[in-house]
Amino acid sequence: MTHGLTDSLSRLIRRVRPGGAKGAGDGFDRRLLAPMMLGSVLNPVNSSIISVSLVPIGAAFGAPPSRTAWLISALYLATSIGQPVVGRLIDLYGPRRLFLAGTALTGVAGVVGMLSPGLGVLIASRVLLGFGTCAGYPAAMYLIRSEARRTGQESPAGVLTALAVATQTIAVVGPSLGGLLIGIGGWRATLAVNIPLAAAGLFLGARRIPATPPARRKADRHPVGDLDLPGMGLFAAGLVCLLLFLMNPGGGDWYLLVLALAAAGGFTWRELRARLPFIDIRVLGGNLPLLATYARALLSYVVSYAFLYGYTQWTQQGRGLSPSQSGLVLLPLFATAIVVSTLTGRRQAIRGKLLVGAVGQIVACALLLLLHDDSPLWMLLAVVFVLGIPQGLNNLALQNAVFHQADAGRMGSSAGLLRTFGYLGAIVASAANGAFFGERADTGGLHHLAVFMLAVSVLFLVVTVADRSLRRGTPPRTDPEIPRTTEKDQP
């Protein structure tokens, strides 16, 4: 499956980028595609495949949706913290070793999850999985930017499109794959799938991701003592408190919010004084377009994952479909998103994609209000088809925006922060599912969830319309010049 997906995406790159397939000397090094794609999809496949596993897992351990929601939140809690941290390490030390270490941890998490005797151990395996899948996406964005500098191509649109297509393909096909695996080997098979994926990632990463050249290692050497460990610790502490609060905002744990604010204050104070800050607040604070992109990522993920988890659970408990049937219902989402991304990948205009995506989300959320326990199958498929349009547009536009807006020297951590904000949205979506469904994913809960999603979609549209930087077309880089490399510059 991995090689077939890579071949398809290679053909996409040849269509989108004039000049066809080129060697490493005069175009993007296509040998990097396989590890980049595989590393980037490890987190989305585990984010989406669990959606059809929640009901069987709950039945196996006697846990309601409010408890199985922690299987979602545990992954995002670990990933939200780990993505920018690992991304910063990739910026400093290169992608190879971190990619391999993360992929190996993913395989370990698969073994632990497959053998879990109870819900607590299963949640712990999801935490391991979150940390293990942190390196793939920042490493891919780092490699894309490195290749852009090496080749002098300012915007490798074909590669960025292929990365977005791979990510959302796996994210959407995950439920269908999960339903198939559950039918074959039960819900444990959805955890065991990480073992062969990790093995493939280790093989491809070791074979194809280049080691940092000795000359560059010497020039860019950063001792461990230069790491902003206090900043990373305060960032992690604040995010943990915030996410735990968001998981149960009505539970009376207001002290968590106070602790999160205190950690945020300490983090800001530290970063303004650190010699090599974990997150350069001065640069980030002066880059309002990038901050707006992060805000849109949060809102977009709230809608996408509230639908992915909420709708999938409702089709099983409210509509009465089996896990396999529920996964198959989401296939039009996969097909539509792929077609939309492929057709629009050539176009650099980000604002148009986001506006159409916002309207598509609003329409899809409104259609959810028309569904009932006896709704015909074609109505279920129609909702999925409509949501596939923003699914194909928003992810591509957000990723391209970060590529153009982020500082080149912090591409890994900036890409990690994009995922962090997205997973904050996924945490909010998970909390909303638990709040609106309670003990059972019924139609009344689905309609309340749809109203919540509709409000978030309208806010996404408002933020996009109000962002003046998008009206100039492709956002300007914070590093406006990407010098064309000469022989002495190349590693």
N, C-alpha and C positions, 0 to 999 in steps of 0.2 A: 504494500500500500504506500509506503514511504517513497520508494523509487518511482512509482506511477505518478504520485502527486508532484514530485520534483520534475519529472519529464514534462508534465502538463504545464507547470509554471515556467519552465525553461522556454517552451514554445510561446507562452504569453509574453515573456521578456523580448523574444525575437520580434514579435509583432509590435510591441509598444515602443521599443527603442530602435530607431533606424540603425541599420548597419549589421543587424543579425548577431549571431554568436561570434564573439571575439575572444581571443586569447587573453591571458593575464597581462600581456604587454600593452595592449591598445584598447582595452575595454574592461568591463567588470569581470572579475575572475569568477566564472560560473562554477568552479569547483567548490566555492563557498556556499552555494545555494542549499545543498542538501543538509549540512549541519545547521545552517541558519534557520531553515524552515522547520526542521525537526525540533530544534531547541525552542523556537518561538511558540510552537503549538502544544508543548507539554502542559503548560498551564491552562490554556483554553479547553483542551480536551478533558482535563480533569474538572474544570469548572462546569462544563456542560453535561458530561457523561453522568455526573452524580444526580442530575435532575430526574432521571427515570429510576434511579436507585433509591430515592428517599422513601417512597412508600414501602417497597420490599424490606428495606433496612428497618424502618419503623415497625413493621409487622414482626420481623425476626427478633427484635429486642424489646418489643412492647413500648415503643417511644412515639409520642404524638409529633405532629409537624413542628411544634414550638421547640422540641428538643433536637430533632434531626436537623433543624436549621443550623445548629452548631457545626455540622459537617461542612456546610458552605462557609460559615463565618470563620472557622478555624483556618481554612485554606487562605482566605483573603486577609485575615489578620497577619499571618506569617508573610504572605506575599507583599502586602502593603508596606511592611517594615523592610523586608529583604530586598525588594526591587531597587530602590534608590541607593541602599547601602552597597549592594553588590555592583550596581551600576557605577558607583564612584570608584570602587576597587578596580573595575574594568578600565575606567578612565586612567587610573594611575599605573596599573600593572599589565594591562593587556587582557584579551578575552580568553585565551586558550585554557589556562589552568583553572580559572573560575568556571568556565563552561563545563570542563570535565568533572570537577568536584561536584557541581550542582547536579549534573546528570547522574552521577553515581548515587547521590543522596536520593534522587527520585526513584531509582531502582530499589534502594533499601526501604523507602516508604511503601512501595508496591508490595514488598514481601510482608511488612508489618500489617498493612491493611488487609491483605488476603487472609492472614492468619488471626485476625482480631477476634478475641473471645467475647468482647462486649463493646458497647457504644463508646465508653471512655477511651479504650485503646484505639478504636477506629478514629476518633477525633484526634488523638495524638498523632496517628499516622498521617492525617491530613495536614497537621502542622508541619511535620517533616516534609511532606510533599510540597507545601507552600514555599519553604526555604529552598528545597531542591530545584524547583522550577524557576527560581528568581533570575538565573544568569542568562537564560536563552534569549529573551527579547533585548535586553541592554547590549548583549554581545553582538546580536544581529545589527542593531542600529549603529554600534561602534564600527563594525566592519563595513557597513554601507558608507558611512562618512569617510572612513579611511580610504576606501576605494575611490570615492569621489575626489578626494585630494590627490590620490595617485594618478588618476586618469585625467583630471581636469574637467570632469563632467559635473556641473553644478547641481543637476537634479536628475539622478538616475530613476526616472519615473517608472520604468518597467520593473526595476527591482523592488521599489517601494510598493508598487501595486501588487506584485507577486507575494510580498510579505504579508500585506493586508489580506489578500485573497486566501492565502494559506491559513492565516489565523482565524478568519471568520468561517472558512470552510470547515475546519476541524471543530470550531465552537458550535456550529449549527448541526453538523453531521454527528456530533457527539451523542445526542439523545438517541438517534437511530442506531448507532453503534452500540450504545449501552443497552438498548432494548434487545438487540440481537445477542449480546453477550449474556444478558440475564436469562434469555431463553435457552442458551446453551449450557451455562455453568452457574447460574444464580448470580446474586448481586456481588459476590466475592470476585467474580471474573472481571468486574468493572474496575477493581483495584489492581488485580494481577496484570492487566494490560500494560501497566507501567514498566513491568520487568523487561519485556522485549523491546519496548520503546527506548528505555534507558540503555540497553545493550547496543541498539543501533546508534544511539546518540554518542556513546563512548567510542564506538568504532569510527564513525564519521568524523567526530571532533578530533580524535587523535590523528587521523589520516589527513585531514584537509584544513583545519584551522592552523594557520602558521604561528609558530612561536615568535615572541617579540624579538626582533633582531638584536644582536649584542650591542651594536652601536647605539640603537635607540634605548635599550635598557640602561646603558651607561649615562646617556644624556638625560633621560627622564626618570632616573632612579629616585624613588621616594622611600626612605627608611620607614619601618613600621612605626617608629616614634612620631613621624609626621602625620599619621592618620589622626583625624579629628575624632578620637574615640569618645570623649565627653559629649560632643555634638551628636554623634550617632546614638549614644545612650539616651540622651534627653529626647531626641526625635522618637526613638522606639518607645520610651516610657509614655510620652504624651499621646502617641498614636494608639498604644494599647488601651490606655484609659478612655480615650475618645471612642474607640470601637466597641469596648465593653459597655459603655454608656449607650451607644446607638443600638446595641443589640437588645436593650431593655429600657427604653427611655422613660417608661411609666412605672418602673420598678422602685423608684425612690432612691436610687443610688446616685444622688446628685454630687456626692463627694468625688465621684469619678470625673465629672465634668470640671470640678474645681482643680483636681490634680492635673487634668489635661491642660487647663489654662496656665497653671503654674509651670508645668514642664515646657509649654510653648514659650512663656516668658524667659525661662532660663535658657532655652535653646536659642532664642533670638539674641540674648545678651552674649552667649558664647560665640555664636557665628560671626557677630560683628567684631569680635576681638581675635579670632583664631587666625593664625598665619596662613594655613591652608584649610579653609572651612569646608565642612562636609557639604553644605549647601550655601553657596555665596548669596546671602540675602540681599546684599546691595545690588548685585547684578540681576537677580531674580525680581527684586522689587521694582527695578527700573525697566523690566521687560513686561509691560502690561499685556501685550498681545499673547505672550506665552501663558501668563496667568489666566487670561480669558479662555485659552485652549484647555487648560487643566480644569477650569470650572465646567466647560461644556462636556469634557470627558466624564466628570462625575455625574452630571445630569443624564447623559446618554446611557451610561451603564446602569443607572437606577431603573430606567425604562426597560432596557434590554434584558436585564437579569430578573427583574420583577416578572416580566413576561415569561422568560425561560423557565424559571422555577415555579411560579404561580400557575401559569397556564398548563404546564405539564402535569402538575399535581391535580389540577381541576379536571383535566381530561380523564384521569384515572379514577378519582374519587367522586367527582361530580357527574361526569359524563359516562363513566363506566367502561372506559377502554382499558385494555391490558397494557403493561409497560412496553411491549413490542409495538403495539398499535399506536401508543402515545408517541413513541419515537418516530414512527413513520409519518405521523401527521405533521411533524416539523420539517420534513424533507423539502417542501416548497420554499421554506425560508432559506434553506441552503442553496437551492437552485437559483432563486431570485437574487440573492445577495451576490453570488458569483457572477451572474450575467451583468448585473448593474456595475459591480466593481471593474469588470473587464472592459465594459463599454466606456466607462468614464475615466479609466486609468490614464488615458492620454492627456486629459484636460487638467491643467494646473489650477484652474479656478477653484478655490476652496470655499468661498462664500456661497456660491450657487449650490454646491453639494450639501452644505449644512442647512441651507434654507429648505431645499426639497426634502432632506432628511427629517427636519423638524416637522414639516407638514405631514409627512408620511407617518411619523410617530403619533401625531394627534389623531389622524384618521383611524389608525389601528386601535388605539386606546378607546376611541368612541365605539368602534365595532364590537369591542368586548362587552359593552353594556347590552348588546342585543342577544347575547348567548344565554341559553338556558339548558336544563338537564336533558331536554329532548331535541336540542338543535340538530339539524341534519349535518352530515359530514361535510357537505360542500361549504357550509358556513364556517366550520372550524378551519377548513383549508383556506378560505378566503381571507380570514384574519391573518393567518400565517404568511400568505402571499404578500399582503399589503405591508406587513412589518419587514419583509425581506428587502424592500426598497431602501428604507433608512439604514438597515443593517449593512447594506453594501456601500452606502454613501458616507455615513458618519465615521466609521472606523478608518476608512481611507483618508478622509479629509483631516481628521485629528492627527493621524500619524504624519501626513505630509506637512501639516502646520508645525509640528514639533521639529521636524527635520530642518525646516527653513528658519524657525524662530529661535532655536536653542543655540547656545554658545558651543562652538565646535569642540572645545577642550573639555566640555562636560556633557557630551552627547549620551554617554552611558547612563549617568545619573539623571539627566533630563528625561530620557526615555523611561527610566525606572519610575520617575515621578509621575509620568503620564499614566503608567499602570497603577501607581499608588492611588491617584485620584479616581481612576476608574474603579478600583476595588473598594474604595470608600463608598462609591455609588452602589457597588454590588452588596456591600454590607448593609447599607440602607435598604436595598431591595429585599435582602434576606430578612431583616427585621420587620419590614412591612408585610412580607408573606406570613411570618409567624404571628403578627398582630391581627391581621385581617382574617386568617384562616383558623387560628386557634387549634381546636382538636380535629378539625376536618376541613378539607379543601372543597367547600360547597359553592353553589352558584352565588349566594348572597355575598360571601367573602370575595369571590372573583369580581363582582360588581363594585364593591368598596375599593378593592385593589385597583380596578380600572380607573376610578375617579382620581385616586392618588397619582397614578401614572399619567393621567391626562393633565393634571396640574403641573407635574414636572416637565412634561413635553412642552407646555405653553411657556414655561420659564426658559427652557432651552431655546425656543424660538426668540424670545425677548432678548436674551443674552447675545444671540447671533446677530439680530437686527441692530442692536445698539453698538456692536463692535465696529468702530470706524476703520480700524486697521485692515479689515477684510475687504473693504471697498476698493482698495488699491490693487486687488488681484492677488497674486502670489505674495505672501508676507515676506518682507525683507529679512535677510539673515542678520543676526547680531554680530556675526563675523563676516562682513560684506565681501571680503575678498577671499577666494579660495585659489591660491596661486597654482598655476600649472606646474607640475613637478618637472624637474630636470633629472638627469642621470645621477647627479651627486646627491639629490634630495631623496631618491628612492632607496629603500632598504636593500 
